[in-house]
Amino acid sequence: MEILSDRPDLAMVDVSGVRRAINIGLLENEPLEPGEWILIHVGFALSKIDEVEAKAALDFLESIGQAYEDEIEALRESMIEKG
């Protein structure tokens, strides 16, 4: 969304509706502009990506989360209670 003027190694980004500051120091040789997509891991921008790559990554992460939720629900439903 924006590169912080007082900290040029940080950018304010929107991650699925959550605004947060991330370190863009690893991309110092890559010109970045607001509105571009970047791959972030543990608070660091790793690479600039296009919108198609970004959508694929988001879809994949959402499917992992849903698979996890489905597995937890299946475990809950299969619990055997001692009585």
Summary of the structure (lengths in Angstrom):
residues: 83
radius of gyration: 18.3
end to end distance: 55.9
largest distance: 64.3
contacts: 172
relative contact order: 0.12
helix: 36%
strand: 30%
